[in-house]
Amino acid sequence: MDPTPETFQTGEHATEVPPEATVICCEASLDITGVRDLADRLQQARAAGRPLVLDGTQVERADTAALQLLCALFQDAEADHWDVQWHQPSSSPAERRKLLNVSAHLALPAA
């Protein structure tokens, strides 16, 4: 029997995550102290070659180092035709994203 794909609620729409997708739950604080760990997890997900879903539900804060890492992730994913998407990105770091003008690079709606 095939496993049932996980379904994420995003706004008014439900997003079905393919069963082969890798899901990475982001920490509440995405900052320079955790960037190396996040980079390692992203590299492992990339090596697996499966679609990636970033769960941003818990994110309360993101500093410039974390945003730079995520911008590089989405840039590389686009260049390599690798499916990377967000699940419920928190609106908490929206002001910093707006200030740095990186929402488009992170495939996020403008704040």
MDAnalysis code that builds the backbone (N, CA, C; Angstrom):
import MDAnalysis as mda
import numpy as np

u = mda.Universe.empty(333, n_residues=111, atom_resindex=np.repeat(np.arange(111), 3), trajectory=True)
u.add_TopologyAttr("name", ["N", "CA", "C"] * 111)
u.add_TopologyAttr("resid", np.arange(1, 112))
u.add_TopologyAttr("resname", ["MET", "ASP", "PRO", "THR", "PRO", "GLU", "THR", "PHE", "GLN", "THR", "GLY", "GLU", "HIS", "ALA", "THR", "GLU", "VAL", "PRO", "PRO", "GLU", "ALA", "THR", "VAL", "ILE", "CYS", "CYS", "GLU", "ALA", "SER", "LEU", "ASP", "ILE", "THR", "GLY", "VAL", "ARG", "ASP", "LEU", "ALA", "ASP", "ARG", "LEU", "GLN", "GLN", "ALA", "ARG", "ALA", "ALA", "GLY", "ARG", "PRO", "LEU", "VAL", "LEU", "ASP", "GLY", "THR", "GLN", "VAL", "GLU", "ARG", "ALA", "ASP", "THR", "ALA", "ALA", "LEU", "GLN", "LEU", "LEU", "CYS", "ALA", "LEU", "PHE", "GLN", "ASP", "ALA", "GLU", "ALA", "ASP", "HIS", "TRP", "ASP", "VAL", "GLN", "TRP", "HIS", "GLN", "PRO", "SER", "SER", "SER", "PRO", "ALA", "GLU", "ARG", "ARG", "LYS", "LEU", "LEU", "ASN", "VAL", "SER", "ALA", "HIS", "LEU", "ALA", "LEU", "PRO", "ALA", "ALA"])
u.atoms.positions = np.array([
    [0.837, -1.170, 0.000],
    [0.000, 0.000, 0.000],
    [0.885, 1.237, 0.000],
    [0.561, 2.218, -0.858],
    [1.327, 3.452, -0.923],
    [1.046, 4.306, 0.306],
    [2.090, 4.982, 0.828],
    [1.838, 5.854, 1.960],
    [1.000, 7.049, 1.508],
    [0.162, 7.549, 2.398],
    [-0.648, 8.718, 2.092],
    [0.229, 9.953, 2.189],
    [0.209, 10.807, 1.155],
    [1.018, 12.020, 1.231],
    [0.541, 12.921, 2.358],
    [1.469, 13.600, 2.997],
    [1.121, 14.540, 4.050],
    [0.509, 15.769, 3.398],
    [-0.489, 16.337, 4.040],
    [-1.127, 17.532, 3.513],
    [-0.881, 18.681, 4.466],
    [-0.397, 19.800, 3.931],
    [-0.168, 21.004, 4.707],
    [-1.246, 22.013, 4.360],
    [-1.729, 22.721, 5.342],
    [-2.683, 23.793, 5.096],
    [-1.895, 25.084, 4.902],
    [-2.148, 25.770, 3.814],
    [-1.516, 27.059, 3.565],
    [-2.602, 28.025, 3.143],
    [-2.960, 28.911, 4.040],
    [-4.011, 29.868, 3.742],
    [-5.311, 29.139, 3.469],
    [-5.906, 29.410, 2.323],
    [-7.164, 28.781, 1.967],
    [-6.958, 27.446, 1.267],
    [-5.747, 27.149, 0.858],
    [-5.485, 25.959, 0.064],
    [-4.678, 24.936, 0.855],
    [-4.921, 23.687, 0.566],
    [-4.118, 22.613, 1.144],
    [-3.048, 22.251, 0.135],
    [-1.837, 22.111, 0.596],
    [-0.732, 21.741, -0.264],
    [-0.351, 20.308, 0.044],
    [-0.402, 19.459, -0.948],
    [-0.031, 18.066, -0.747],
    [1.473, 17.936, -0.963],
    [2.127, 17.365, 0.009],
    [3.561, 17.147, -0.067],
    [3.785, 15.734, -0.571],
    [4.543, 15.600, -1.649],
    [4.800, 14.251, -2.156],
    [5.433, 13.375, -1.076],
    [5.083, 12.101, -1.038],
    [5.624, 11.231, 0.014],
    [7.147, 11.130, -0.036],
    [7.741, 11.400, -1.197],
    [9.198, 11.311, -1.298],
    [9.901, 12.600, -0.892],
    [9.148, 13.647, -0.546],
    [9.751, 14.931, -0.192],
    [10.458, 14.860, 1.152],
    [11.519, 15.630, 1.264],
    [12.203, 15.828, 2.529],
    [11.614, 17.078, 3.164],
    [11.222, 16.992, 4.436],
    [10.679, 18.139, 5.149],
    [11.682, 18.549, 6.220],
    [12.071, 19.814, 6.183],
    [12.963, 20.363, 7.204],
    [12.173, 21.390, 7.996],
    [12.063, 21.147, 9.290],
    [11.382, 22.084, 10.186],
    [12.399, 23.115, 10.662],
    [12.147, 24.363, 10.341],
    [13.068, 25.429, 10.729],
    [12.887, 25.762, 12.209],
    [13.980, 26.113, 12.837],
    [13.980, 26.483, 14.252],
    [13.269, 27.817, 14.449],
    [12.901, 28.118, 15.682],
    [12.252, 29.395, 15.997],
    [13.184, 30.566, 15.705],
    [14.477, 30.368, 15.952],
    [15.456, 31.415, 15.693],
    [16.433, 30.943, 14.623],
    [16.300, 31.512, 13.447],
    [17.250, 31.216, 12.374],
    [18.305, 32.308, 12.421],
    [19.434, 31.979, 13.053],
    [20.489, 32.981, 13.167],
    [21.849, 32.344, 12.937],
    [22.858, 33.152, 13.024],
    [24.205, 32.720, 12.673],
    [24.668, 31.535, 13.517],
    [24.152, 31.395, 14.736],
    [24.578, 30.275, 15.575],
    [24.078, 28.933, 15.044],
    [22.998, 28.938, 14.272],
    [22.456, 27.695, 13.742],
    [22.607, 27.533, 12.244],
    [23.283, 28.498, 11.595],
    [23.403, 28.457, 10.134],
    [24.179, 27.230, 9.665],
    [25.236, 26.871, 10.349],
    [26.024, 25.707, 9.925],
    [25.178, 24.428, 9.974],
    [24.406, 24.260, 11.047],
    [23.541, 23.084, 11.172],
    [22.483, 23.079, 10.071],
    [21.867, 24.231, 9.832],
    [20.857, 24.316, 8.776],
    [21.493, 24.038, 7.414],
    [22.667, 24.583, 7.171],
    [23.362, 24.335, 5.899],
    [23.653, 22.851, 5.720],
    [24.058, 22.181, 6.790],
    [24.310, 20.737, 6.716],
    [23.037, 19.966, 6.387],
    [21.936, 20.335, 7.040],
    [20.666, 19.660, 6.770],
    [20.202, 19.906, 5.338],
    [20.398, 21.125, 4.845],
    [20.024, 21.439, 3.467],
    [20.897, 20.666, 2.474],
    [22.177, 20.540, 2.787],
    [23.086, 19.789, 1.919],
    [22.693, 18.303, 1.867],
    [22.331, 17.741, 2.998],
    [21.878, 16.344, 3.033],
    [20.600, 16.175, 2.220],
    [19.694, 17.133, 2.341],
    [18.448, 17.071, 1.568],
    [18.750, 17.170, 0.080],
    [19.684, 18.022, -0.281],
    [20.053, 18.179, -1.694],
    [20.677, 16.897, -2.217],
    [21.519, 16.273, -1.425],
    [22.178, 15.032, -1.839],
    [21.159, 13.916, -2.047],
    [20.063, 13.947, -1.296],
    [19.019, 12.932, -1.450],
    [18.286, 13.097, -2.778],
    [18.314, 14.312, -3.322],
    [17.726, 14.551, -4.635],
    [16.210, 14.564, -4.673],
    [15.580, 14.601, -3.523],
    [14.114, 14.621, -3.475],
    [13.630, 16.061, -3.331],
    [12.359, 16.312, -3.625],
    [11.815, 17.653, -3.378],
    [11.998, 18.016, -1.905],
    [12.105, 19.312, -1.647],
    [12.330, 19.798, -0.286],
    [11.200, 20.731, 0.113],
    [10.692, 20.534, 1.320],
    [9.698, 21.429, 1.903],
    [10.303, 22.001, 3.181],
    [10.355, 23.322, 3.253],
    [10.824, 24.006, 4.450],
    [9.607, 24.408, 5.272],
    [9.498, 23.866, 6.473],
    [8.396, 24.198, 7.363],
    [8.817, 25.395, 8.208],
    [8.232, 26.551, 7.918],
    [8.592, 27.782, 8.612],
    [7.620, 28.189, 9.699],
    [6.781, 27.274, 10.107],
    [5.734, 27.567, 11.083],
    [6.289, 28.162, 12.372],
    [7.403, 27.647, 12.865],
    [7.933, 28.046, 14.170],
    [8.855, 29.261, 14.128],
    [9.226, 29.708, 12.946],
    [10.219, 30.786, 12.829],
    [9.683, 32.077, 13.432],
    [10.436, 32.600, 14.386],
    [10.090, 33.872, 15.027],
    [11.092, 34.954, 14.659],
    [12.293, 34.532, 14.295],
    [13.364, 35.485, 14.029],
    [14.322, 34.890, 13.014],
    [14.801, 35.737, 12.101],
    [15.800, 35.297, 11.124],
    [16.784, 36.432, 10.908],
    [18.070, 36.142, 11.075],
    [19.060, 37.195, 10.866],
    [19.592, 37.143, 9.435],
    [20.473, 38.065, 9.127],
    [20.990, 38.203, 7.770],
    [21.720, 36.949, 7.308],
    [22.473, 36.310, 8.177],
    [23.217, 35.102, 7.791],
    [22.263, 33.999, 7.339],
    [21.184, 33.806, 8.084],
    [20.207, 32.770, 7.720],
    [19.492, 33.127, 6.419],
    [19.134, 34.392, 6.263],
    [18.463, 34.816, 5.034],
    [19.380, 34.650, 3.821],
    [20.678, 34.922, 3.997],
    [21.630, 34.723, 2.903],
    [21.712, 33.251, 2.515],
    [21.746, 32.370, 3.506],
    [21.788, 30.938, 3.233],
    [20.541, 30.506, 2.468],
    [19.382, 30.976, 2.903],
    [18.141, 30.600, 2.243],
    [18.045, 31.188, 0.830],
    [18.542, 32.412, 0.651],
    [18.577, 32.991, -0.702],
    [19.448, 32.137, -1.621],
    [20.601, 31.712, -1.127],
    [21.489, 30.848, -1.926],
    [20.811, 29.523, -2.235],
    [20.085, 28.972, -1.257],
    [19.362, 27.721, -1.477],
    [18.380, 27.861, -2.632],
    [17.558, 28.907, -2.601],
    [16.557, 29.069, -3.645],
    [17.183, 29.399, -5.001],
    [18.276, 30.124, -4.985],
    [18.982, 30.416, -6.242],
    [19.531, 29.128, -6.849],
    [20.177, 28.301, -6.038],
    [20.713, 27.022, -6.513],
    [19.592, 26.085, -6.962],
    [18.497, 26.067, -6.205],
    [17.375, 25.194, -6.546],
    [16.794, 25.581, -7.902],
    [16.668, 26.859, -8.144],
    [16.140, 27.308, -9.439],
    [17.085, 26.924, -10.578],
    [18.370, 27.127, -10.368],
    [19.353, 26.804, -11.399],
    [19.398, 25.307, -11.697],
    [19.195, 24.490, -10.654],
    [19.277, 23.031, -10.802],
    [17.916, 22.375, -11.042],
    [16.863, 23.184, -11.137],
    [15.498, 22.658, -11.314],
    [15.130, 21.695, -10.187],
    [15.488, 22.090, -8.968],
    [15.200, 21.309, -7.769],
    [13.980, 21.922, -7.101],
    [12.988, 21.122, -6.791],
    [11.746, 21.591, -6.207],
    [11.929, 21.879, -4.718],
    [11.922, 23.165, -4.374],
    [12.006, 23.608, -2.986],
    [10.832, 24.549, -2.753],
    [10.092, 24.300, -1.683],
    [8.946, 25.143, -1.378],
    [8.799, 25.335, 0.122],
    [8.011, 26.327, 0.490],
    [7.736, 26.637, 1.882],
    [6.413, 26.032, 2.314],
    [6.349, 25.692, 3.575],
    [5.089, 25.363, 4.237],
    [4.919, 26.385, 5.354],
    [3.884, 27.168, 5.267],
    [3.534, 28.165, 6.278],
    [4.717, 28.977, 6.775],
    [5.339, 29.749, 5.891],
    [6.428, 30.603, 6.382],
    [5.880, 31.631, 7.362],
    [6.531, 31.741, 8.480],
    [6.112, 32.675, 9.512],
    [6.197, 34.108, 8.990],
    [5.314, 34.950, 9.457],
    [5.372, 36.364, 9.076],
    [6.278, 37.152, 10.013],
    [6.791, 36.537, 11.071],
    [7.621, 37.249, 12.039],
    [8.857, 37.904, 11.435],
    [9.638, 37.220, 10.592],
    [10.818, 37.873, 10.021],
    [10.496, 38.752, 8.814],
    [9.225, 39.038, 8.571],
    [8.835, 39.768, 7.369],
    [9.461, 41.153, 7.299],
    [9.576, 41.849, 8.408],
    [10.140, 43.199, 8.378],
    [11.600, 43.174, 7.921],
    [12.358, 42.193, 8.397],
    [13.761, 42.087, 7.978],
    [13.840, 41.739, 6.491],
    [12.982, 40.824, 6.033],
    [12.964, 40.472, 4.612],
    [12.633, 41.692, 3.764],
    [11.662, 42.482, 4.250],
    [11.267, 43.679, 3.520],
    [12.431, 44.666, 3.478],
    [13.085, 44.863, 4.601],
    [14.210, 45.784, 4.686],
    [15.342, 45.347, 3.749],
    [15.609, 44.051, 3.707],
    [16.685, 43.530, 2.863],
    [16.235, 43.238, 1.431],
    [14.937, 43.345, 1.176],
    [14.376, 43.126, -0.154],
    [14.705, 41.735, -0.699],
    [14.493, 40.711, 0.120],
    [14.830, 39.352, -0.306],
    [13.616, 38.432, -0.456],
    [12.419, 38.926, -0.249],
    [11.230, 38.060, -0.322],
    [11.142, 37.329, -1.645],
    [11.419, 38.012, -2.740],
    [11.350, 37.368, -4.060],
    [12.391, 36.263, -4.191],
    [13.579, 36.488, -3.624],
    [14.640, 35.472, -3.695],
    [14.320, 34.235, -2.872],
    [13.468, 34.411, -1.861],
    [13.096, 33.308, -0.985],
    [11.773, 32.663, -1.412],
    [11.265, 33.063, -2.565],
    [9.998, 32.551, -3.070],
    [8.878, 32.747, -2.057],
    [8.884, 33.929, -1.425],
    [7.877, 34.282, -0.433],
    [7.068, 35.464, -0.939],
    [5.832, 35.569, -0.498],
    [5.056, 36.751, -0.872],
    [5.670, 37.997, -0.239],
    [5.576, 39.115, -0.907],
    [6.111, 40.362, -0.363],
    [5.407, 40.684, 0.933],
    [6.154, 41.169, 1.898],
    [5.577, 41.485, 3.218],
    [4.883, 42.824, 3.186],
])
